Amino acid sequence: MSSEHYGECEACGARLIWALTPTGKRAPVDAQESQDGTVLVLAPPALGNFLAVVLSAKALEQARAAKLRLRTNHFATCEHAEQFRKLGSKA
């Protein structure tokens, strides 16, 4: 994936992965792996973008048992997330 799929949060400076959700929306995902993460980031070549999938409880249990790299949506970790949610809802 190209550098356009990576970035930094404008508010807190955290390193991000920009991924698409299954519904096609862009989502900021923390680049840092998280033990409490619920997001699996995939890189299907045909898509040309990262895909961010929030795992169900059962899938999450299996992913953790398989030691998959899980991450967190940045809206859940950024102390300034509210200012970006408001911008996104106006678009």
C-alpha positions in Angstrom: 0.0 0.0 0.0 1.2 3.5 -0.7 2.0 6.3 1.7 -1.5 7.8 1.1 -2.9 5.0 3.2 -0.8 6.2 6.2 -0.9 9.5 8.0 -1.0 11.3 11.3 -3.9 12.6 13.3 -4.0 16.4 12.9 -5.0 16.8 16.5 -2.9 14.5 18.5 -0.1 13.4 16.1 -0.8 9.6 16.4 0.3 7.5 13.5 -2.8 6.3 11.5 -3.8 3.8 8.8 -6.5 5.0 6.6 -8.8 2.1 5.7 -12.1 1.5 4.1 -15.0 -0.1 6.1 -17.1 -2.8 4.5 -19.6 0.0 3.7 -17.0 2.0 1.8 -16.4 4.8 4.4 -12.8 5.9 5.2 -11.8 5.1 8.8 -8.8 6.2 10.8 -7.3 3.2 12.5 -4.4 3.4 15.0 -1.3 2.1 13.3 -0.1 0.8 16.7 -1.4 -2.7 17.5 -3.6 -3.0 20.6 -4.2 -5.9 23.0 -7.7 -4.4 23.4 -8.2 -3.9 19.7 -11.3 -5.0 17.9 -10.4 -4.0 14.3 -8.7 -6.3 11.9 -7.0 -4.5 9.1 -6.7 -6.4 5.8 -4.9 -5.5 2.6 -6.7 -7.2 -0.3 -4.7 -6.5 -3.5 -7.8 -6.2 -5.6 -9.2 -3.4 -3.4 -6.1 -1.2 -3.5 -6.9 0.0 0.0 -6.7 -1.3 3.5 -10.0 -2.8 4.7 -10.9 -2.3 8.4 -13.3 -4.9 9.8 -14.7 -4.6 13.4 -14.9 -8.2 14.7 -17.8 -9.7 16.4 -17.3 -11.2 19.9 -16.8 -14.8 18.5 -14.5 -13.6 15.7 -12.5 -11.5 18.1 -12.0 -14.5 20.4 -10.7 -16.5 17.4 -8.5 -13.7 16.2 -6.9 -13.2 19.6 -6.3 -17.0 19.9 -4.6 -16.9 16.5 -2.5 -13.9 17.7 -3.7 -11.7 14.8 -2.7 -8.1 14.8 -5.6 -6.1 16.1 -6.0 -2.4 16.2 -8.4 0.3 17.4 -10.4 2.8 15.5 -8.7 6.2 16.2 -12.0 7.8 17.2 -11.9 5.5 20.3 -8.4 6.6 21.4 -8.0 10.3 20.3 -8.9 12.8 23.0 -9.9 15.3 20.2 -12.1 12.8 18.2 -15.3 14.8 18.8 -14.1 17.7 16.6 -13.6 15.3 13.7 -16.9 13.5 14.1 -18.6 16.8 13.7 -16.7 17.6 10.5 -17.5 14.1 9.1 -21.2 14.4 9.8 -21.4 17.7 7.7 -19.8 16.1 4.7 
